[in-house]
Amino acid sequence: MSMPLDRSWIEKHIPHHGRMCLLDEVMEWDASHIRCRSGTHRLPDHPLRSHGRLGAACGIEYAAQAMAVHGALTGGESARPEAGFLAALRDVRLHVPRLDDCDDEIHCEAVLVAGNQGSALYEFALQSAARQLLSGRATVVFDAGYRAKKT
């Protein structure tokens, strides 16, 4: 499936709202991947800025939000987990020192490598125009806090 979804839709389906919702649009998606775009990296009041700059590692949050949107799109209402948490990052490569000096929009892509009801493994990459910004793999664990409270 592929349909553009705007920021309003995204905010209704992930835990991040207001300025902390970093994605502007879902450009395309299907059962195994998602591609989003954002211009929020250029905002002077970006919530992840530190000392006047937005470091490249902050791109991991863009990827995590894309993964959350992908889960919302593919999980269905009854199967959607209450929460997901980044449990591990592997092979993260920062190709630039910062994101806020990218003039073009950021495109974030996440590909589902494997997953089940309890966790998912994604490969992710961020680009601006033809320039690679960062890439890596992330393991997401679903409902970990919720399950811990019940035991």
LOMIFI-750549 format. One record per residue: residue in one letter; y, x, z of N, C-alpha, C in turn. Coordinates in Angstrom, 3 decimals. Last residue first. Layout:
! LOMIFI-750549
 resn      n_Y      n_X      n_Z     ca_Y     ca_X     ca_Z      c_Y      c_X      c_Z
    A        Y        X        Z        Y        X        Z        Y        X        Z
...
END
This chain:
! LOMIFI-750549
 resn      n_Y      n_X      n_Z     ca_Y     ca_X     ca_Z      c_Y      c_X      c_Z
    T   -8.092    3.826   35.652   -9.256    4.452   36.276   -8.978    4.911   37.688
    K   -5.699    2.848   34.715   -6.754    1.884   34.957   -7.972    2.500   35.649
    K   -4.111    5.057   34.232   -3.712    4.137   35.303   -4.850    3.195   35.682
    A   -5.367    6.172   31.997   -5.377    6.924   33.256   -5.023    6.017   34.425
    R   -4.796    4.330   29.990   -6.164    4.476   30.450   -6.230    5.177   31.792
    Y   -2.024    4.796   29.769   -2.508    3.468   30.115   -3.934    3.561   30.660
    G   -1.922    7.445   28.925   -1.330    7.056   30.207   -1.843    5.722   30.690
    A   -3.253    7.219   26.392   -3.742    8.102   27.458   -3.204    7.718   28.814
    D   -2.905    5.777   24.008   -3.020    5.068   25.278   -3.492    5.936   26.437
    F   -4.162    8.334   21.885   -3.627    6.986   22.062   -3.886    6.461   23.463
    V   -3.139   11.503   20.911   -4.068   10.752   21.753   -3.410    9.412   22.046
    V   -2.884   13.511   18.090   -2.265   12.432   18.845   -3.370   11.718   19.617
    T   -2.436   16.706   16.959   -3.415   15.775   17.494   -2.670   14.781   18.367
    A   -1.076   18.138   14.024   -0.856   17.541   15.342   -2.027   16.630   15.698
    R   -0.102   20.957   12.111   -1.085   19.914   12.401   -0.836   19.414   13.816
    G    2.619   21.848    9.859    1.654   22.076   10.921    0.645   20.950   11.007
    S    5.915   22.942    8.869    4.620   22.320    8.604    3.703   22.605    9.782
    L    9.349   22.884    7.744    8.301   23.200    8.695    7.032   22.483    8.313
    L   10.737   23.083    5.223   11.400   23.293    6.512   10.408   23.660    7.612
    Q   10.988   23.964    1.828   10.069   23.663    2.931   10.767   24.007    4.250
    R   13.088   22.654   -0.597   12.962   23.669    0.452   12.034   23.195    1.577
    A   13.895   20.895   -2.452   12.657   21.614   -2.741   12.331   22.644   -1.661
    A   15.199   18.684   -0.146   15.198   19.015   -1.577   13.878   19.728   -1.854
    S   13.488   19.535    2.579   14.823   19.098    2.211   15.057   19.616    0.803
    Q   10.523   18.614    4.357   11.205   19.283    3.268   12.612   18.733    3.141
    L    7.833   18.902    6.605    9.200   18.437    6.371    9.803   19.290    5.276
    A    4.492   17.869    7.208    5.428   18.800    6.584    6.778   18.121    6.442
    F    1.258   17.683    8.828    2.615   17.210    8.555    3.449   18.306    7.918
    E   -1.896   16.282    9.455   -1.159   17.422    8.917    0.218   16.890    8.571
    Y   -3.382   14.772   12.338   -2.508   14.700   11.169   -2.077   16.103   10.746
    L   -5.844   13.127   14.044   -5.404   14.450   13.629   -4.622   14.290   12.337
    A   -6.057   10.876   16.786   -5.886   11.108   15.349   -5.407   12.534   15.131
    S   -7.951    8.870   19.183   -7.088    9.977   18.771   -6.999   10.064   17.247
    G   -9.387    6.502   19.779   -8.803    7.306   20.852   -7.842    8.393   20.426
    Q  -10.392    5.294   17.495   -9.613    4.480   18.429   -8.880    5.313   19.476
    N   -9.865    8.047   15.186  -10.671    6.950   15.711   -9.801    6.168   16.686
    G   -9.530   10.423   12.453   -9.053    9.598   13.554  -10.058    8.548   13.968
    A   -8.243   12.964   10.270   -9.359   12.298   10.954   -8.799   11.455   12.081
    V   -5.916   13.282    8.764   -7.099   14.076    8.443   -8.347   13.418    9.031
    L   -3.195   11.749    7.435   -4.246   11.551    8.416   -5.492   12.299    7.961
    V   -0.215   13.336    6.849   -1.485   12.973    6.243   -2.528   12.889    7.345
    A    3.233   12.897    6.512    2.119   13.089    7.435    0.863   12.553    6.763
    E    6.406   14.096    5.597    5.124   13.560    5.164    4.076   13.880    6.209
    C    9.812   13.644    5.313    8.729   13.974    6.227    7.461   13.313    5.716
    H   12.745   14.894    4.051   11.577   14.072    3.751   10.443   14.580    4.626
    I   16.171   14.855    4.697   14.868   15.400    5.064   13.812   14.387    4.655
    E   18.880   15.166    2.353   18.035   14.402    3.268   16.750   15.166    3.562
    D   20.882   18.206    2.213   20.138   17.088    1.644   19.356   16.343    2.720
    D   21.887   20.274    3.791   22.807   19.295    3.223   22.090   18.045    2.717
    C   20.987   21.685    6.749   20.428   21.193    5.486   21.340   20.087    4.964
    D   21.827   22.356    9.258   22.581   22.940    8.146   21.976   22.586    6.781
    D   20.086   21.217   11.066   21.402   20.604   10.902   22.225   21.210    9.774
    L   17.781   22.738   11.396   17.759   21.603   10.475   19.148   21.074   10.155
    R   16.963   26.287   11.556   17.598   25.053   12.027   17.592   23.989   10.942
    P   15.462   28.385   10.464   15.801   28.420   11.893   16.358   27.102   12.429
    V   12.560   27.614    8.456   14.012   27.765    8.588   14.334   27.819   10.078
    H    9.903   27.306    8.758   10.344   28.054    7.583   11.847   28.296    7.564
    L    7.596   27.353   11.164    9.017   27.043   10.996    9.532   27.924    9.858
    R    4.474   26.077   11.462    5.243   27.124   10.791    6.669   26.623   10.600
    V    1.714   25.504   13.432    3.097   25.116   13.172    3.835   26.322   12.587
    D   -1.040   25.552   14.032   -0.550   26.107   12.768    0.869   25.681   12.424
    R   -0.992   22.652   16.134   -1.650   23.841   15.601   -0.976   24.260   14.298
    L   -0.592   20.850   19.095    0.019   21.268   17.829   -0.669   22.552   17.403
    A   -1.750   18.098   21.029   -1.874   19.483   20.577   -1.134   19.667   19.265
    A   -0.926   15.600   21.812   -1.816   16.331   22.708   -1.919   17.801   22.324
    L    1.542   13.312   21.784    1.146   14.563   21.141    0.324   15.363   22.140
    F    0.497    9.985   22.324    1.091   11.200   22.874    0.627   12.401   22.080
    G    1.140    6.510   22.070    0.472    7.702   21.568    1.222    8.919   22.076
    A    0.562    3.204   23.345    1.345    4.437   23.250    0.487    5.538   22.654
    E   -0.986    0.978   22.758    0.266    0.811   23.493    1.166    2.028   23.337
    P   -2.346    0.794   19.410   -2.326    1.299   20.778   -0.976    1.056   21.434
    R   -3.387   -1.964   17.485   -2.314   -1.008   17.732   -2.342   -0.519   19.175
    A   -5.185   -3.951   16.928   -5.735   -2.615   17.132   -4.670   -1.589   17.505
    S   -3.668   -6.245   16.538   -4.658   -6.239   17.618   -5.184   -4.842   17.909
    E   -1.921   -5.495   14.346   -1.403   -5.941   15.651   -2.423   -5.808   16.761
    G   -2.767   -2.483   12.578   -2.810   -3.927   12.754   -2.390   -4.301   14.164
    G   -2.725    0.206   11.860   -3.538   -0.227   12.979   -3.689   -1.718   13.112
    T   -0.962    0.917    9.856   -2.391    0.879    9.528   -3.255    0.304   10.635
    L    1.617    0.798   10.945    1.338    0.183    9.650   -0.152   -0.003    9.397
    A    1.424    2.234   13.310    1.852    0.835   13.359    1.499    0.111   12.062
    G    0.705    4.746   12.293   -0.211    4.021   13.164    0.129    2.543   13.246
    H    3.086    5.333   10.939    1.836    5.203   10.192    0.806    4.437   11.016
    V    4.818    5.536   13.098    5.034    4.467   12.124    3.745    4.244   11.327
    A    3.713    7.832   14.265    3.752    6.568   15.021    3.946    5.384   14.078
    M    4.189    9.697   12.254    2.805    9.388   12.629    2.742    8.063   13.391
    A    6.973    9.729   12.353    6.310    9.291   11.119    4.857    8.919   11.410
    Q    7.293   10.812   14.900    7.727    9.442   14.652    7.125    8.895   13.361
    A    6.290   13.372   14.430    5.627   12.504   15.410    6.029   11.046   15.206
    A    8.190   14.345   12.592    6.800   14.163   12.174    6.063   13.221   13.120
    Y   10.423   14.435   14.275   10.467   13.628   13.057    9.033   13.323   12.599
    E    9.455   16.288   16.145    9.711   14.911   16.580    9.822   13.974   15.380
    I    9.400   18.570   14.610    8.122   18.043   15.102    8.306   16.602   15.563
    G   12.016   19.274   14.276   11.351   18.583   13.175   10.000   18.020   13.570
    C   12.665   20.907   16.303   12.943   19.475   16.499   12.334   18.641   15.375
    A   12.332   23.421   15.283   11.218   22.851   16.050   11.426   21.367   16.340
    A   14.847   24.045   14.224   13.784   23.586   13.327   12.616   22.958   14.078
    G   17.630   22.829   16.208   16.601   23.817   15.859   15.489   23.210   15.022
    L   20.712   22.003   15.766   19.431   21.304   15.790   18.367   22.268   15.281
    R   23.568   22.914   17.813   22.673   23.057   16.659   21.378   22.287   16.865
    G   25.130   22.919   20.118   25.777   22.670   18.836   24.882   22.797   17.619
    H   23.340   23.253   22.217   24.322   24.314   21.935   24.899   24.176   20.525
    S   21.169   21.063   20.679   21.388   21.908   21.850   22.316   23.042   21.442
    R   20.154   17.825   19.630   20.997   19.022   19.457   21.135   19.756   20.781
    L   18.873   15.461   19.962   18.093   16.680   20.205   18.895   17.962   19.977
    P   20.656   13.393   19.274   20.193   13.506   20.663   19.382   14.770   20.967
    H   23.532   14.129   17.395   22.072   14.023   17.373   21.534   14.257   18.781
    D   26.233   14.065   16.850   25.786   13.632   18.179   24.266   13.410   18.230
    P   26.513   14.833   14.209   27.017   15.748   15.235   26.577   15.353   16.647
    L   23.833   14.452   11.927   24.729   13.790   12.881   25.207   14.766   13.960
    R   21.942   15.543   10.293   23.334   15.972   10.085   24.296   15.373   11.103
    H   19.561   14.313   10.794   19.685   15.719   11.194   21.115   16.234   11.070
    T   19.512   11.814    9.621   20.022   11.927   10.990   20.206   13.370   11.455
    G   18.461   11.148    7.278   19.698   11.925    7.195   20.259   12.187    8.576
    S   15.117   10.859    6.109   16.108   10.778    7.166   17.323   11.631    6.823
    R   12.048    9.297    5.026   13.257   10.083    4.786   14.227    9.876    5.940
    C    8.429    9.575    4.782    9.671    8.990    5.293   10.854    9.874    4.921
    R    5.191    8.792    3.980    6.328    9.634    3.589    7.601    8.903    3.973
    I    1.786    8.947    4.979    3.093    8.286    5.042    4.154    9.293    4.627
    H   -1.773    8.335    4.475   -0.550    9.153    4.513    0.697    8.274    4.603
    S   -4.011    6.671    4.446   -4.173    8.060    4.890   -2.896    8.889    4.903
    A   -3.342    4.101    3.608   -4.234    4.255    4.756   -4.311    5.687    5.283
    D    0.100    4.669    2.727   -1.188    4.037    2.487   -2.064    4.351    3.693
    W    3.578    4.639    1.819    2.495    4.830    2.771    1.227    4.180    2.234
    E    7.017    5.525    1.316    5.707    5.115    0.825    4.668    5.380    1.896
    M    9.355    5.573    2.849    9.442    5.536    1.393    8.134    5.072    0.763
    V   10.890    4.337    5.552    9.546    4.671    5.085    9.585    4.501    3.573
    E   14.007    5.566    6.773   13.244    4.721    5.854   11.834    5.259    5.666
    D   15.099    7.065    8.853   15.925    6.044    8.207   15.110    5.081    7.353
    L   14.139    8.353   12.039   13.804    8.051   10.645   14.685    6.930   10.103
    L   14.713    8.603   14.733   15.212    9.628   13.824   14.987    9.320   12.344
    C   15.735    7.054   17.455   14.939    6.742   16.265   15.484    7.629   15.146
    M   17.734    7.787   19.159   16.481    8.526   19.252   15.482    8.136   18.170
    R   19.819    6.015   18.786   19.957    7.361   18.213   18.652    8.146   18.255
    G   17.671    3.198   18.872   19.022    3.751   18.851   19.049    5.121   18.207
    H   14.307    4.045   19.949   15.345    3.127   19.493   16.694    3.832   19.493
    H   10.820    4.515   19.954   12.142    5.129   19.897   13.161    4.183   19.275
    P    8.283    3.310   19.750    8.989    3.274   21.038   10.428    3.796   20.998
    I    8.113    1.296   16.745    7.830    2.528   17.499    8.640    2.489   18.789
    H    8.894   -1.120   15.620    7.474   -0.794   15.651    7.116    0.542   16.286
    K   11.588   -1.514   15.433   10.805   -2.601   16.028    9.344   -2.216   16.256
    E   12.420    0.743   14.045   12.775    0.604   15.463   11.984   -0.496   16.161
    I   11.479    0.081   11.441   10.924    1.220   12.187   11.185    1.057   13.680
    W   13.157   -2.043   10.718   11.713   -2.260   10.840   11.096   -1.166   11.703
    S   15.595   -0.636   10.672   15.428   -1.781   11.555   13.944   -2.070   11.785
    R   15.207    1.233    8.611   15.329    1.681   10.004   15.113    0.543   11.001
    D   12.917   -0.255    6.189   14.167    0.317    6.674   14.120    0.663    8.164
    L   10.411    0.533    3.893   10.724   -0.148    5.146   11.939    0.535    5.747
    P    8.978    0.157    0.695    9.996    0.770    1.543   10.273   -0.104    2.765
    M    5.494    0.238    0.296    6.710   -0.572    0.270    7.737    0.117    1.140
    S    2.248    0.391   -0.597    3.483    1.153   -0.593    4.653    0.189   -0.689
    M   -1.181    0.839    0.000    0.000    0.000    0.000    1.237    0.879    0.000
END
